[in-house]
Amino acid sequence: MEKDDLIKKAQAELKDAYDFDPRDPLFGLNRAEMSGPKMSRRATMRLLAAGGALGLSQVIPGLRPTAAMAAGHAGGELRCAWAGVAEITTLDPAQIAQVLQFQITSNVLSGLMHINNDLVAEGDLAEAWEVSEDGLVYTIKLREGVTFHNGDAFDAEDVLFTFNRSSDPEKSRHSRVIGNVASLEKLNDYEVKFTLKAPQASFLTKALERASGRAMTIVSRGALAEMGLAKYGLAPVGTGPFKITEHELGGRVVLEKNENYWDPERPALDRVIITPVDGTEPLAAAIEAGDIDYIGGNPVPAELVDRFKSNGDLAVDIKPGPGFQAIWMNPWREPMKVTDFDKPLDELKTESGFKVRLALAKALNRDLFIQQALFGNGVPAYGSINAAMGFYYDEALAETSEQAYDPEGAAQLLAEAGYPGGEGFPTLKLQTTPNTRRQGLVIANIYKQVLGITVQVDPKEFSVGIEEMQKMEFDLRLGGSGGDYDPDDGLVDWMQTASKFNGPTRNKEEMPFGYYSEAESDAAADLQSVTADPAARKALVQKANKITSDKVACGFLFHPVDILVHSTKVTVPPESRIPGLHDFDRVTLSS
């Protein structure tokens, strides 16, 4: 089929997918269409549209990722570098805070659902499911005959145990993900029933998904009791395609094939070795020398992408990335101190601390940054909702946000705050990782040119830096999120007073909130999470996104692209090419 015909066909399919009654909380789908274990292409497209993540790249097969070469053979050992990190601190889903951790755990532990390369949830340990007409009750049939890596049988008790553990904020940092669940009942050994407080558009793709959601990533109650939290965090026992046979802090993680995995066709590999590699040149040297075959973890440093593209022994695959990166500003430190965001924007603009924050945001020449720091591999960001979320993404925010690039306005704000031309402005430290140090230098240069201020780049090993962020022990920090497939990921996880990343270990007496707290955006983010009408949900998502942008929750910088780099002897099939994840169960090696 010619490309023009393919696009016309896809546009017609898109139109049909979005043609549903928004008053229907199930988005125009009947119970049969919504239930599993498999949905028709039409139902899948409709559900994807209702979730707001449907675009041409999901509809046209030719725009999807393809394997780098013909399928390889089963068996063998895949050697991976996990970029930008010196150690893998935990693999316990209840404590995982970063994408680079759940990328590994997703290969070891299963969930009731797992996201596919269309960003739609498919059954994992859920063999089939039915949804009530009002969208409040999900009855799930569990797979039978599944065993954990330690030999324990999996059944409904493990689902209840995981739910109870994840519901406790003292035990899990992801308790809010399942906060809309009114009850979970065991119907029999292989059937459970979730009853929701309100219809939830993201329930399958967020609350029950094994990777990005993490709340219902099924843990082994027997292994936890036997091993204890610390040992389980290093080598969690699950039912996934691989089991962990080696892991020491600062050392490698070794995954070996689970011979008893429920799908006998997977995994194809015998072994996966994951080695933390911190620093740009060590990463490049390792893959160019053939010491590793595949790069996971933090994003591949942008300065290496063209270099890798020119290497005939390497495959480089670039897709839109689900996430955002930002400059986080500590509101408890001068000269950007703001102790109360719950004021009208015009009132906030009279305060010197907010003027400084807004000046730092307005001074960000995002287009220049993307060209100089990312070599063109990125999209300017003005909020936490990324383009991969499709329907919910607000393209107009680039023009309407208070953070829109305005060098003259930024300089004027800084002068009004008492620092004309940057005179008298203190030197601020910008925390980066070793891999993002170069990005930090570009930011520092932009601030020097636009505002006349000095920013000192302060690279720190990833786990050290994230710990300081959680304690609110930083001036500025370059960082953000990945694997964000639903608005809950961008808003509930990051932009609310109670967000799990919002300074959870800070001194709460000295700092009542972390990096941001605002009642109106909190309320909108809460409500969108349980709003089934996609048009109404979109309005709430964009409202919360606009407030957090205008009131400078952080200086939004860019949405990344997802860059996968591996040896040409590695074959990654299309169904395994999921932006933000690294699923190894279908990966093969050629001779």
C-alpha positions as CSV (number, residue, x, y, z in Angstrom):
1,M,0.0,0.0,0.0
2,E,1.3,3.5,-0.9
3,K,2.3,5.8,1.9
4,D,-0.5,8.3,1.1
5,D,-3.1,5.5,1.1
6,L,-1.7,4.2,4.4
7,I,-2.1,7.6,6.0
8,K,-5.6,8.0,4.7
9,K,-6.6,4.6,6.1
10,A,-5.0,5.4,9.4
11,Q,-6.8,8.8,9.6
12,A,-10.1,7.1,9.0
13,E,-9.3,4.6,11.7
14,L,-8.4,7.4,14.1
15,K,-11.7,9.2,13.4
16,D,-13.6,6.0,14.1
17,A,-11.6,5.4,17.3
18,Y,-12.5,8.8,18.7
19,D,-16.2,8.6,17.6
20,F,-17.8,7.6,20.9
21,D,-20.3,9.1,23.4
22,P,-18.2,10.9,26.1
23,R,-21.1,10.5,28.5
24,D,-20.5,6.8,28.6
25,P,-18.1,6.1,31.4
26,L,-16.8,3.1,29.4
27,F,-16.1,5.3,26.4
28,G,-18.7,3.7,24.2
29,L,-17.4,0.1,24.7
30,N,-19.7,-2.6,25.9
31,R,-18.7,-5.2,28.5
32,A,-17.6,-7.7,25.9
33,E,-15.3,-5.2,24.1
34,M,-13.7,-4.1,27.4
35,S,-13.2,-7.6,28.8
36,G,-10.2,-9.9,28.2
37,P,-8.1,-11.9,27.6
38,K,-7.8,-10.2,24.2
39,M,-9.5,-7.3,22.6
40,S,-10.2,-6.7,18.9
41,R,-8.2,-4.1,17.1
42,R,-11.3,-1.8,17.0
43,A,-11.7,-2.1,20.8
44,T,-8.0,-1.6,21.4
45,M,-8.0,1.5,19.3
46,R,-11.1,2.8,21.1
47,L,-9.6,2.1,24.5
48,L,-6.4,3.8,23.5
49,A,-8.3,6.8,22.2
50,A,-10.3,7.0,25.5
51,G,-7.0,7.0,27.4
52,G,-5.8,9.8,25.2
53,A,-2.7,8.1,23.8
54,L,-3.7,7.3,20.2
55,G,-2.0,8.9,17.3
56,L,-0.8,7.9,13.8
57,S,2.3,6.1,15.2
58,Q,0.0,3.6,16.9
59,V,-2.2,3.1,13.9
60,I,0.2,2.9,11.0
61,P,2.3,-0.3,11.1
62,G,5.0,1.3,9.1
63,L,5.6,3.9,11.8
64,R,6.1,1.3,14.5
65,P,9.6,0.0,15.4
66,T,11.0,-2.9,13.5
67,A,13.6,-5.4,14.4
68,A,17.2,-4.3,13.5
69,M,17.7,-7.6,11.6
70,A,16.2,-11.0,11.1
71,A,15.2,-12.9,14.2
72,G,18.0,-14.5,16.1
73,H,18.2,-17.9,17.9
74,A,17.1,-18.9,21.4
75,G,19.6,-19.0,24.2
76,G,22.8,-17.0,24.9
77,E,23.8,-14.2,27.2
78,L,22.9,-10.6,26.8
79,R,25.3,-8.1,28.4
80,C,23.8,-4.8,29.3
81,A,25.0,-1.5,30.6
82,W,22.6,0.4,32.9
83,A,23.6,4.0,32.0
84,G,24.1,6.9,34.4
85,V,24.0,5.1,37.7
86,A,26.7,3.6,40.0
87,E,24.5,1.1,41.7
88,I,21.0,-0.4,41.6
89,T,19.7,0.5,45.1
90,T,16.5,-1.5,45.2
91,L,14.3,-3.7,43.0
92,D,11.5,-4.0,45.5
93,P,8.5,-2.5,43.6
94,A,7.1,-0.9,46.8
95,Q,10.2,1.2,47.1
96,I,11.2,1.8,43.5
97,A,11.4,5.5,42.7
98,Q,13.0,5.6,39.2
99,V,12.5,4.2,35.7
100,L,15.9,2.5,35.7
101,Q,14.9,0.3,38.6
102,F,11.5,-0.8,37.3
103,Q,13.0,-1.5,33.9
104,I,14.8,-4.4,35.6
105,T,12.0,-5.5,38.0
106,S,9.5,-5.7,35.1
107,N,11.6,-8.6,33.8
108,V,11.5,-10.4,37.2
109,L,8.1,-9.7,38.7
110,S,4.7,-9.9,37.0
111,G,1.6,-7.8,37.4
112,L,-2.0,-8.5,36.7
113,M,-1.5,-6.4,33.5
114,H,1.4,-5.3,31.4
115,I,1.6,-2.5,28.9
116,N,2.3,-3.3,25.2
117,N,3.9,-1.2,22.5
118,D,0.6,0.5,21.8
119,L,0.6,1.6,25.4
120,V,-2.5,-0.5,26.1
121,A,-2.7,-2.9,29.1
122,E,-2.8,-6.6,28.3
123,G,-3.3,-9.5,30.6
124,D,-0.2,-10.7,32.5
125,L,-1.2,-12.8,35.5
126,A,-4.7,-11.8,34.6
127,E,-5.9,-14.4,32.2
128,A,-9.3,-12.7,31.6
129,W,-11.4,-10.0,33.1
130,E,-14.9,-8.5,33.0
131,V,-16.0,-5.0,33.7
132,S,-19.4,-4.0,35.1
133,E,-21.7,-1.8,33.1
134,D,-21.0,1.2,35.4
135,G,-17.3,0.7,35.2
136,L,-16.9,0.2,38.9
137,V,-16.3,-3.6,39.2
138,Y,-13.5,-5.5,37.6
139,T,-13.7,-9.3,38.0
140,I,-10.4,-10.9,37.1
141,K,-9.6,-14.5,36.4
142,L,-6.0,-15.3,37.4
143,R,-3.7,-17.7,35.6
144,E,-3.5,-21.1,37.1
145,G,-0.4,-23.2,37.4
146,V,1.9,-20.2,37.8
147,T,4.8,-20.5,40.4
148,F,7.2,-18.1,42.0
149,H,10.9,-18.5,41.4
150,N,11.2,-20.1,44.9
151,G,8.6,-22.8,43.9
152,D,5.6,-21.3,45.8
153,A,2.3,-21.5,43.9
154,F,0.7,-18.2,42.9
155,D,-2.9,-17.6,43.7
156,A,-5.4,-15.0,44.8
157,E,-3.8,-14.7,48.3
158,D,-0.7,-13.2,46.6
159,V,-2.9,-10.6,44.9
160,L,-4.5,-9.7,48.3
161,F,-1.1,-9.6,50.0
162,T,0.3,-7.3,47.4
163,F,-2.7,-5.0,47.5
164,N,-2.6,-4.8,51.3
165,R,1.1,-4.1,51.3
166,S,0.9,-1.5,48.6
167,S,-2.1,0.2,50.2
168,D,0.0,1.0,53.3
169,P,1.9,4.2,52.8
170,E,4.4,3.1,55.5
171,K,5.3,0.1,53.3
172,S,4.9,1.4,49.8
173,R,5.5,4.7,48.1
174,H,2.9,3.9,45.5
175,S,-0.2,3.6,47.8
176,R,-2.0,6.5,46.0
177,V,-1.9,4.5,42.7
178,I,-4.6,2.2,44.1
179,G,-6.3,4.8,46.3
180,N,-9.5,4.7,44.1
181,V,-10.0,1.0,45.0
182,A,-12.9,0.7,47.5
183,S,-12.3,-3.0,48.1
184,L,-10.6,-6.1,46.8
185,E,-12.3,-9.5,47.3
186,K,-11.1,-13.0,46.8
187,L,-13.9,-14.9,45.0
188,N,-11.9,-18.2,44.9
189,D,-8.3,-19.3,44.6
190,Y,-8.0,-17.9,41.0
191,E,-10.6,-15.1,40.9
192,V,-10.6,-11.6,42.5
193,K,-12.9,-8.6,42.3
194,F,-11.9,-5.0,42.5
195,T,-14.6,-2.5,43.3
196,L,-13.7,1.1,42.6
197,K,-14.9,4.3,44.3
198,A,-15.4,6.0,40.9
199,P,-14.8,5.0,37.3
200,Q,-11.1,5.3,36.4
201,A,-9.8,5.6,32.9
202,S,-6.3,4.5,33.9
203,F,-7.2,1.5,36.1
204,L,-5.9,-1.2,33.8
205,T,-3.0,0.8,32.4
206,K,-1.8,2.4,35.7
207,A,-3.2,0.7,38.8
208,L,-2.8,-2.9,37.7
209,E,0.2,-2.5,35.3
210,R,3.4,-4.2,36.5
211,A,6.0,-1.6,35.4
212,S,4.9,2.0,35.6
213,G,2.2,1.5,38.2
214,R,4.2,-0.7,40.5
215,A,1.5,-0.9,43.2
216,M,0.1,-4.2,41.9
217,T,3.4,-5.7,40.8
218,I,2.9,-9.1,42.5
219,V,5.4,-9.9,45.3
220,S,6.0,-13.2,47.0
221,R,4.7,-13.2,50.5
222,G,6.7,-16.3,51.3
223,A,10.0,-14.9,50.0
224,L,9.5,-11.6,51.8
225,A,8.9,-13.4,55.1
226,E,12.0,-15.6,54.6
227,M,14.4,-13.0,53.2
228,G,13.4,-9.8,54.9
229,L,13.1,-6.4,53.2
230,A,16.7,-5.6,52.6
231,K,17.5,-8.9,50.8
232,Y,14.2,-8.9,49.0
233,G,15.1,-5.4,47.7
234,L,18.3,-6.7,46.2
235,A,16.8,-9.9,44.6
236,P,13.0,-9.9,44.7
237,V,11.3,-13.2,44.0
238,G,8.5,-13.0,41.4
239,T,6.8,-15.1,38.7
240,G,8.4,-13.2,35.7
241,P,10.4,-14.6,32.8
242,F,13.7,-14.1,34.6
243,K,14.9,-14.7,38.1
244,I,17.7,-12.8,39.9
245,T,20.7,-15.1,40.8
246,E,23.2,-12.3,41.7
247,H,23.0,-8.8,42.9
248,E,25.3,-6.8,45.3
249,L,25.0,-3.0,45.8
250,G,27.4,-1.3,43.4
251,G,27.8,-4.5,41.4
252,R,26.0,-6.2,38.6
253,V,22.5,-7.8,38.5
254,V,22.3,-11.2,36.9
255,L,19.0,-12.4,35.5
256,E,18.6,-16.1,34.5
257,K,15.9,-17.8,32.5
258,N,12.9,-18.9,34.5
259,E,12.4,-22.4,33.1
260,N,9.0,-22.6,34.7
261,Y,7.6,-19.3,33.2
262,W,3.9,-19.6,32.4
263,D,4.6,-18.9,28.7
264,P,6.8,-21.8,27.5
265,E,7.9,-19.8,24.5
266,R,9.6,-17.1,26.7
267,P,12.2,-16.0,27.5
268,A,14.4,-16.8,24.6
269,L,17.7,-15.7,26.3
270,D,19.4,-17.9,28.9
271,R,21.0,-15.0,30.8
272,V,21.0,-11.2,31.1
273,I,23.9,-9.4,32.9
274,I,23.2,-5.8,33.9
275,T,26.2,-3.7,34.9
276,P,25.8,-0.1,36.2
277,V,28.0,2.3,34.2
278,D,28.3,5.9,35.3
279,G,29.8,8.4,33.0
280,T,29.6,9.1,29.2
281,E,32.9,7.8,28.0
282,P,32.9,4.6,30.0
283,L,29.5,3.8,28.5
284,A,30.7,4.6,24.9
285,A,33.9,2.6,25.4
286,A,32.1,-0.4,26.7
287,I,29.6,-0.8,23.8
288,E,32.1,0.2,21.1
289,A,34.6,-2.3,22.3
290,G,31.9,-5.0,22.3
291,D,32.1,-5.5,26.1
292,I,28.3,-4.9,26.2
293,D,25.5,-5.6,23.7
294,Y,22.7,-3.3,24.9
295,I,22.2,0.0,26.8
296,G,19.4,0.5,29.3
297,G,18.9,2.6,32.4
298,N,19.0,6.4,32.1
299,P,18.8,8.0,28.7
300,V,21.8,7.6,26.4
301,P,23.8,10.8,26.5
302,A,22.8,12.9,23.6
303,E,26.4,13.6,22.6
304,L,26.8,9.9,21.8
305,V,23.8,9.4,19.5
306,D,25.4,10.5,16.2
307,R,28.6,8.7,17.1
308,F,26.6,5.5,17.7
309,K,24.6,6.1,14.5
310,S,27.8,6.1,12.5
311,N,29.0,2.8,13.9
312,G,27.9,0.0,11.6
313,D,28.0,-2.5,14.5
314,L,25.3,-0.7,16.4
315,A,21.6,-0.2,15.9
316,V,20.1,3.1,17.1
317,D,16.2,3.3,17.3
318,I,14.6,6.7,18.3
319,K,11.0,7.0,19.3
320,P,8.9,9.6,21.1
321,G,9.6,9.3,24.9
322,P,7.0,9.3,27.6
323,G,8.4,11.7,30.2
324,F,9.6,15.2,31.1
325,Q,12.8,16.8,32.4
326,A,12.9,20.0,34.4
327,I,15.0,22.4,36.5
328,W,13.7,21.9,40.1
329,M,14.0,24.9,42.3
330,N,14.1,24.6,46.1
331,P,11.4,27.0,47.4
332,W,12.9,26.9,50.9
333,R,16.2,28.5,49.8
334,E,16.9,32.1,48.9
335,P,16.7,33.9,46.6
336,M,13.8,31.7,45.1
337,K,12.0,31.2,48.4
338,V,8.2,30.8,48.2
339,T,6.5,29.4,51.3
340,D,2.9,29.6,50.0
341,F,1.8,28.9,46.4
342,D,-1.9,29.1,47.4
343,K,-2.3,32.7,46.2
344,P,-3.6,34.3,43.0
345,L,-0.9,34.4,40.4
346,D,-0.9,38.2,40.3
347,E,-0.2,38.3,44.0
348,L,2.6,35.7,43.7
349,K,4.2,37.9,41.0
350,T,4.7,40.7,43.6
351,E,6.9,38.5,45.7
352,S,10.7,38.6,45.1
353,G,11.2,34.8,45.5
354,F,8.5,34.0,43.0
355,K,9.9,36.7,40.6
356,V,13.3,34.8,40.7
357,R,11.6,31.5,40.0
358,L,9.6,32.9,37.1
359,A,12.8,34.6,35.8
360,L,14.7,31.3,35.9
361,A,11.8,29.6,34.0
362,K,11.4,32.4,31.4
363,A,15.1,32.5,30.7
364,L,15.2,28.9,29.6
365,N,15.8,28.9,25.8
366,R,14.5,25.4,25.3
367,D,15.1,25.3,21.6
368,L,18.7,26.3,22.0
369,F,19.2,23.8,24.9
370,I,17.8,21.0,22.8
371,Q,20.1,21.8,19.9
372,Q,23.3,22.3,22.0
373,A,22.8,19.8,24.8
374,L,20.6,17.1,23.1
375,F,21.7,17.5,19.5
376,G,18.1,18.0,18.5
377,N,16.8,14.9,20.3
378,G,14.0,16.4,22.4
379,V,10.8,18.4,22.5
380,P,10.4,21.7,24.5
381,A,8.4,21.1,27.6
382,Y,6.2,23.5,29.5
383,G,4.4,21.0,31.7
384,S,4.5,17.4,32.9
385,I,2.0,16.0,30.3
386,N,4.0,14.7,27.3
387,A,3.0,14.2,23.7
388,A,2.9,10.4,24.1
389,M,-0.3,11.0,26.1
390,G,-1.9,12.2,22.8
391,F,-5.4,13.5,23.6
392,Y,-4.3,15.2,26.9
393,Y,-1.2,16.9,25.5
394,D,-1.7,20.7,25.3
395,E,0.3,22.0,22.3
396,A,-0.9,25.6,23.1
397,L,0.9,25.6,26.4
398,A,4.1,26.6,24.7
399,E,2.4,30.0,23.9
400,T,0.1,30.5,26.9
401,S,2.4,29.4,29.8
402,E,4.0,32.0,32.0
403,Q,7.2,30.0,31.4
404,A,7.3,30.8,27.6
405,Y,10.8,32.0,26.7
406,D,11.0,35.7,27.2
407,P,14.6,36.9,27.9
408,E,13.6,40.6,28.3
409,G,10.8,39.7,30.7
410,A,13.1,37.3,32.7
411,A,15.8,40.0,33.1
412,Q,13.1,42.5,34.2
413,L,11.8,40.1,36.8
414,L,15.2,39.5,38.2
415,A,15.9,43.3,38.4
416,E,12.5,43.8,40.2
417,A,13.7,41.1,42.7
418,G,16.7,43.2,43.5
419,Y,19.3,41.7,41.1
420,P,19.6,44.0,38.0
421,G,21.8,42.3,35.4
422,G,22.4,39.5,37.9
423,E,24.3,41.9,40.2
424,G,24.4,40.5,43.8
425,F,22.7,37.2,42.8
426,P,24.3,34.3,44.8
427,T,25.9,31.5,43.0
428,L,23.5,28.6,42.9
429,K,24.5,24.9,42.5
430,L,22.8,22.9,39.8
431,Q,22.8,19.3,40.7
432,T,23.2,16.9,37.7
433,T,24.3,13.3,37.3
434,P,27.7,12.6,35.7
435,N,25.9,11.7,32.5
436,T,23.9,15.0,32.4
437,R,26.8,17.3,33.4
438,R,27.1,18.6,29.8
439,Q,23.4,19.5,29.8
440,G,24.0,21.4,33.1
441,L,26.8,23.4,31.5
442,V,24.5,24.4,28.6
443,I,21.9,25.5,31.2
444,A,24.5,27.4,33.2
445,N,25.6,29.2,30.0
446,I,22.0,30.2,29.1
447,Y,21.5,31.6,32.5
448,K,24.8,33.6,32.3
449,Q,23.8,35.0,28.9
450,V,20.2,35.8,29.6
451,L,20.3,36.8,33.3
452,G,24.0,37.5,34.0
453,I,24.0,35.0,36.9
454,T,26.5,32.2,37.8
455,V,25.2,28.7,38.2
456,Q,27.7,26.1,39.3
457,V,27.2,22.6,37.9
458,D,27.4,20.0,40.6
459,P,27.5,16.4,39.2
460,K,26.5,13.7,41.7
461,E,26.0,10.0,41.4
462,F,22.4,9.3,40.7
463,S,21.4,7.6,44.0
464,V,23.1,10.3,46.0
465,G,21.4,13.1,44.0
466,I,17.9,11.6,44.3
467,E,18.3,11.1,48.0
468,E,19.2,14.8,48.4
469,M,16.2,15.8,46.3
470,Q,13.9,13.7,48.5
471,K,15.4,15.5,51.6
472,M,15.1,18.9,49.8
473,E,18.8,19.4,50.1
474,F,19.6,21.2,46.9
475,D,19.5,24.6,45.2
476,L,18.6,23.6,41.6
477,R,18.4,20.0,40.2
478,L,18.2,18.8,36.7
479,G,16.0,15.7,36.5
480,G,12.5,14.4,35.9
481,S,10.4,11.4,34.9
482,G,10.2,8.6,32.3
483,G,7.7,5.9,31.6
484,D,4.8,8.3,31.9
485,Y,1.9,6.7,29.9
486,D,-1.1,8.3,31.6
487,P,-1.8,11.8,33.1
488,D,-1.7,10.2,36.6
489,D,2.1,9.7,36.0
490,G,2.8,13.3,35.3
491,L,0.3,14.9,37.8
492,V,-0.4,12.5,40.7
493,D,3.2,11.2,40.8
494,W,5.0,14.6,40.6
495,M,2.8,17.7,40.8
496,Q,0.8,17.3,44.0
497,T,1.5,18.2,47.6
498,A,1.3,14.5,48.4
499,S,3.2,13.3,45.4
500,K,5.6,10.5,46.1
501,F,8.6,12.4,44.8
502,N,7.7,15.7,46.5
503,G,10.4,15.8,49.2
504,P,9.2,12.7,51.1
505,T,12.1,12.6,53.6
506,R,12.4,16.3,54.2
507,N,12.3,17.9,57.6
508,K,8.6,18.4,57.7
509,E,8.7,20.9,60.6
510,E,11.0,23.2,58.7
511,M,9.5,22.5,55.3
512,P,5.7,21.9,55.4
513,F,5.8,20.8,51.7
514,G,8.6,19.8,49.3
515,Y,9.3,21.5,46.0
516,Y,5.6,22.5,45.3
517,S,2.2,22.7,46.9
518,E,-1.0,24.3,45.4
519,A,-4.5,23.5,46.4
520,E,-6.3,24.2,43.1
521,S,-4.0,22.0,41.0
522,D,-4.1,19.3,43.7
523,A,-7.9,19.2,43.4
524,A,-7.9,19.1,39.6
525,A,-5.3,16.3,39.6
526,D,-7.3,14.3,42.1
527,L,-10.5,14.7,40.1
528,Q,-9.1,13.9,36.7
529,S,-7.8,10.6,38.1
530,V,-11.3,9.3,38.7
531,T,-13.1,11.1,35.8
532,A,-14.2,8.7,33.1
533,D,-15.5,11.2,30.5
534,P,-12.4,11.8,28.4
535,A,-13.4,15.4,27.4
536,A,-14.0,16.3,31.1
537,R,-10.8,14.5,32.1
538,K,-8.8,16.3,29.4
539,A,-10.1,19.7,30.8
540,L,-9.0,18.8,34.3
541,V,-5.6,17.5,33.2
542,Q,-4.9,20.6,31.2
543,K,-6.1,22.9,34.0
544,A,-3.7,21.2,36.5
545,N,-0.9,21.2,34.0
546,K,-1.4,25.0,33.3
547,I,-1.4,25.9,37.0
548,T,1.7,24.0,37.7
549,S,3.4,25.6,34.7
550,D,2.2,29.2,35.5
551,K,3.1,28.9,39.2
552,V,6.5,27.4,38.4
553,A,6.3,24.0,40.2
554,C,9.7,23.7,38.4
555,G,11.3,25.1,35.2
556,F,10.0,22.6,32.7
557,L,12.7,22.0,30.1
558,F,12.1,19.2,27.6
559,H,10.3,15.9,26.8
560,P,12.9,13.3,25.9
561,V,12.9,11.0,23.0
562,D,13.4,7.3,23.7
563,I,16.8,6.2,22.2
564,L,17.5,2.5,22.1
565,V,21.1,1.5,21.3
566,H,22.3,-2.1,21.0
567,S,24.6,-4.3,19.0
568,T,23.3,-5.4,15.6
569,K,23.6,-9.0,16.8
570,V,20.7,-8.2,19.1
571,T,17.2,-8.5,17.8
572,V,14.5,-6.5,19.6
573,P,11.1,-7.5,18.1
574,P,8.4,-4.8,17.7
575,E,6.3,-6.0,20.6
576,S,9.3,-5.6,22.9
577,R,10.0,-2.0,21.8
578,I,8.1,-0.2,24.5
579,P,9.3,3.4,25.2
580,G,10.6,3.7,28.7
581,L,10.9,-0.1,29.2
582,H,13.3,-2.9,28.4
583,D,11.5,-6.2,28.1
584,F,14.0,-8.9,27.5
585,D,11.7,-11.9,27.3
586,R,11.4,-11.9,23.5
587,V,14.9,-10.5,22.7
588,T,17.2,-12.8,20.8
589,L,20.9,-13.0,19.7
590,S,22.2,-13.9,16.2
591,S,25.2,-16.0,15.7
